[in-house]
Amino acid sequence: MNHALHQSQLTWVEPTAAQRQLAEAHVFVSSALGVGGTVLTQLAAAGVGHLKLAEGGGVEASDLAGQTVYERGDLGRLRAVALRDHLRRLNPECTTHLFVGRVTPDHLAEVLAEQQIVVAPDPDPETLALLAERCQAQGIPLICGEAGAIGGRVWRAQPGAEFAGPEVQAAAGSPEADALLTAPTVGVIAALVAAEVLKVLLGTPGDLGEDVLSYEAVTGQVTRTARHGGR
């Protein structure tokens, strides 16, 4: 355990219990772009010991906006490799496992092996349906988060039902101004997802359960509401 890195946490948790529990935890994140890359950074900083990520393609200039992980020096590198190197610099004791490419049914058993929690950031419907069905079958919590220009939401996915939570509404303002809120919105949603992962791993009261968190970027309001269905 890196005591220097986690000193602020060790002042309010029992290091022989909670922090070591995180050091032994296994979490899979299905995308390393936007919300996903920021979630991985926060989990590594918190002391999660084993992170697995899936991402294909190389870092492009458009990837540099709306996130805090990739840098100009990463342009052209594989996203998964660039992010792995970033996580190693942040926390050398965190083991990072790479799956280069998109999650498919053929690779799902390998990807989910030993995982305690799965995170699906900004999931497309096909990937979400695939992960939701398999995670339910294996009893693995599936935490999702999506971010847009003017807001986002976080929820626990359930297979076979459409999302029925509140939609994030646009606030009064110009489209140009709203677009500039994308990067901080990604950070907020990633923080909410990471917090939910840590609560589930540590068994902390107050996890989302069947509720959904919605965030409105212009007003800065976060609301928690009951959900009448899954996504």
PLY file of the C-alpha trace (Angstrom):
ply
format ascii 1.0
element vertex 231
property float x
property float y
property float z
element edge 230
property int vertex1
property int vertex2
end_header
0.00 0.00 0.00
1.30 3.47 -0.93
0.93 5.28 2.41
2.15 8.60 1.00
-0.41 8.57 -1.84
-3.30 7.60 0.43
-2.37 9.60 3.53
-5.49 11.78 3.38
-7.70 8.67 3.28
-5.83 6.95 6.09
-6.85 9.74 8.45
-10.49 8.65 8.32
-10.48 4.96 7.39
-8.90 1.98 9.12
-5.90 1.13 6.88
-5.88 -2.52 7.91
-9.45 -2.88 6.67
-10.91 -0.47 4.11
-7.72 0.60 2.33
-6.42 -2.94 2.10
-9.81 -4.05 0.87
-9.48 -1.56 -1.99
-5.95 -2.76 -2.72
-7.31 -6.26 -3.31
-10.32 -5.13 -5.39
-10.84 -5.88 -9.11
-12.81 -3.41 -11.26
-13.41 -3.51 -15.02
-14.16 -0.31 -16.99
-15.56 -0.87 -20.48
-14.28 2.36 -22.06
-11.31 4.63 -21.43
-12.69 7.71 -23.15
-14.20 10.71 -21.35
-15.96 9.49 -18.21
-14.18 6.12 -18.29
-10.64 7.47 -18.31
-11.41 9.86 -15.47
-13.09 7.11 -13.43
-10.01 4.90 -13.84
-7.76 7.74 -12.67
-9.88 8.35 -9.58
-10.05 4.66 -8.68
-6.28 4.28 -9.03
-5.77 7.36 -6.85
-8.16 5.92 -4.26
-6.07 2.75 -4.06
-8.06 0.19 -6.06
-5.41 -2.45 -6.69
-6.55 -4.13 -9.92
-8.07 -2.22 -12.81
-8.99 -3.74 -16.16
-9.90 -1.52 -19.10
-11.13 -2.03 -22.63
-10.39 0.49 -25.35
-9.44 0.37 -29.00
-7.91 2.83 -31.40
-5.33 5.53 -31.05
-5.46 8.85 -29.25
-6.82 11.58 -31.55
-6.88 15.34 -31.18
-10.63 15.22 -30.48
-9.91 12.98 -27.46
-8.07 15.79 -25.69
-11.25 17.78 -25.03
-13.67 16.80 -22.29
-11.23 14.75 -20.21
-8.11 15.08 -18.09
-6.19 11.90 -18.93
-4.75 12.06 -22.44
-2.13 14.65 -23.40
-0.79 15.94 -26.72
2.20 13.67 -26.33
-0.19 10.70 -26.47
-1.46 11.52 -29.98
-1.20 8.42 -32.16
-0.57 6.04 -29.24
-3.07 3.32 -28.40
-5.54 4.78 -25.93
-5.36 1.73 -23.69
-1.55 1.87 -23.50
-1.45 5.63 -22.91
-3.95 5.32 -20.09
-2.11 2.37 -18.56
1.07 4.44 -18.46
-0.83 7.34 -16.88
-2.21 5.07 -14.15
1.22 3.56 -13.47
2.70 7.01 -12.95
-0.13 7.90 -10.59
-0.08 4.68 -8.57
2.68 2.16 -9.37
1.08 -0.36 -7.02
-2.11 -0.50 -9.08
-2.06 -3.42 -11.54
-3.59 -2.45 -14.87
-4.87 -5.10 -17.28
-5.52 -4.11 -20.88
-8.08 -5.39 -23.33
-7.38 -3.61 -26.60
-10.62 -3.42 -28.56
-14.34 -3.44 -28.03
-16.02 -5.89 -25.67
-17.73 -8.68 -27.61
-19.55 -11.87 -26.56
-16.51 -13.91 -27.60
-14.26 -12.15 -25.08
-16.74 -11.46 -22.28
-15.80 -14.42 -20.07
-12.13 -13.42 -20.21
-12.90 -9.75 -19.58
-15.15 -10.33 -16.56
-13.00 -12.98 -14.88
-12.36 -12.10 -11.21
-14.12 -8.73 -11.51
-16.09 -7.48 -8.49
-17.64 -4.46 -10.23
-18.11 -3.46 -13.86
-18.32 0.19 -14.93
-19.92 1.13 -18.26
-19.12 4.78 -19.08
-21.22 6.43 -21.82
-22.36 2.95 -22.95
-23.82 2.25 -26.36
-27.03 0.16 -26.26
-25.39 -3.01 -27.62
-22.53 -3.02 -25.10
-24.85 -2.10 -22.24
-27.27 -4.93 -23.04
-24.40 -7.41 -23.29
-22.84 -6.36 -19.99
-26.16 -6.10 -18.14
-27.19 -9.65 -19.03
-23.84 -11.21 -18.16
-23.31 -9.18 -14.99
-26.73 -10.16 -13.68
-26.00 -13.83 -14.42
-22.70 -13.62 -12.53
-23.96 -11.37 -9.74
-21.59 -8.51 -10.63
-22.81 -4.93 -9.98
-22.89 -2.85 -13.18
-22.54 0.90 -12.65
-23.17 3.25 -15.57
-22.51 6.93 -16.11
-23.08 9.17 -19.10
-22.17 12.81 -19.61
-23.20 15.41 -22.17
-22.70 19.11 -22.67
-25.30 20.20 -20.13
-25.57 17.30 -17.72
-25.42 13.60 -17.11
-26.58 10.73 -14.94
-25.39 7.71 -13.00
-27.33 4.48 -12.45
-27.08 0.76 -11.74
-27.99 -1.14 -14.89
-30.59 -3.88 -15.06
-31.05 -6.18 -18.08
-34.13 -6.27 -20.27
-35.75 -2.92 -19.41
-35.56 0.59 -20.77
-34.17 3.42 -18.71
-37.01 5.28 -17.01
-35.15 7.87 -14.98
-35.44 11.64 -15.40
-33.99 13.19 -18.50
-31.46 15.98 -18.07
-33.02 19.15 -19.41
-31.11 21.99 -21.05
-30.94 25.23 -19.10
-31.37 28.67 -20.63
-28.14 29.64 -22.35
-26.40 29.60 -25.68
-25.39 26.30 -27.31
-21.82 27.59 -27.41
-21.78 28.22 -23.66
-23.40 24.86 -22.94
-20.77 23.06 -25.04
-17.99 24.53 -22.92
-19.43 22.73 -19.90
-18.61 19.29 -21.35
-15.23 18.85 -19.64
-16.39 19.76 -16.11
-19.53 17.67 -16.62
-17.36 14.65 -17.46
-15.43 15.26 -14.24
-18.57 15.47 -12.11
-20.13 12.31 -13.56
-16.84 10.42 -13.26
-16.57 11.46 -9.60
-20.11 10.26 -8.91
-19.40 6.93 -10.64
-16.12 6.46 -8.77
-17.80 7.25 -5.46
-20.48 4.66 -6.19
-17.84 2.04 -7.02
-16.00 2.70 -3.76
-19.23 2.56 -1.73
-20.12 -0.82 -3.22
-16.62 -2.22 -2.74
-16.50 -1.11 0.90
-20.12 -1.88 1.74
-20.75 1.74 2.69
-24.43 2.66 3.28
-26.08 4.93 0.74
-25.25 3.24 -2.54
-27.63 3.96 -5.43
-29.50 0.69 -5.45
-32.45 1.27 -7.78
-32.11 5.07 -7.78
-30.53 7.35 -10.38
-28.38 10.44 -9.91
-28.94 13.27 -12.40
-26.66 16.27 -12.77
-27.47 19.59 -14.45
-24.29 21.45 -15.37
-25.66 24.99 -15.65
-27.28 25.02 -12.21
-24.82 22.59 -10.60
-27.72 20.60 -9.16
-27.46 16.87 -8.43
-30.72 15.04 -7.73
-31.38 11.48 -6.64
-34.66 9.99 -7.71
-36.34 6.59 -7.68
-36.25 4.67 -10.94
-39.19 2.79 -12.37
-37.29 0.44 -14.63
-33.74 -0.33 -15.68
-31.46 0.42 -18.46
0 1
1 2
2 3
3 4
4 5
5 6
6 7
7 8
8 9
9 10
10 11
11 12
12 13
13 14
14 15
15 16
16 17
17 18
18 19
19 20
20 21
21 22
22 23
23 24
24 25
25 26
26 27
27 28
28 29
29 30
30 31
31 32
32 33
33 34
34 35
35 36
36 37
37 38
38 39
39 40
40 41
41 42
42 43
43 44
44 45
45 46
46 47
47 48
48 49
49 50
50 51
51 52
52 53
53 54
54 55
55 56
56 57
57 58
58 59
59 60
60 61
61 62
62 63
63 64
64 65
65 66
66 67
67 68
68 69
69 70
70 71
71 72
72 73
73 74
74 75
75 76
76 77
77 78
78 79
79 80
80 81
81 82
82 83
83 84
84 85
85 86
86 87
87 88
88 89
89 90
90 91
91 92
92 93
93 94
94 95
95 96
96 97
97 98
98 99
99 100
100 101
101 102
102 103
103 104
104 105
105 106
106 107
107 108
108 109
109 110
110 111
111 112
112 113
113 114
114 115
115 116
116 117
117 118
118 119
119 120
120 121
121 122
122 123
123 124
124 125
125 126
126 127
127 128
128 129
129 130
130 131
131 132
132 133
133 134
134 135
135 136
136 137
137 138
138 139
139 140
140 141
141 142
142 143
143 144
144 145
145 146
146 147
147 148
148 149
149 150
150 151
151 152
152 153
153 154
154 155
155 156
156 157
157 158
158 159
159 160
160 161
161 162
162 163
163 164
164 165
165 166
166 167
167 168
168 169
169 170
170 171
171 172
172 173
173 174
174 175
175 176
176 177
177 178
178 179
179 180
180 181
181 182
182 183
183 184
184 185
185 186
186 187
187 188
188 189
189 190
190 191
191 192
192 193
193 194
194 195
195 196
196 197
197 198
198 199
199 200
200 201
201 202
202 203
203 204
204 205
205 206
206 207
207 208
208 209
209 210
210 211
211 212
212 213
213 214
214 215
215 216
216 217
217 218
218 219
219 220
220 221
221 222
222 223
223 224
224 225
225 226
226 227
227 228
228 229
229 230
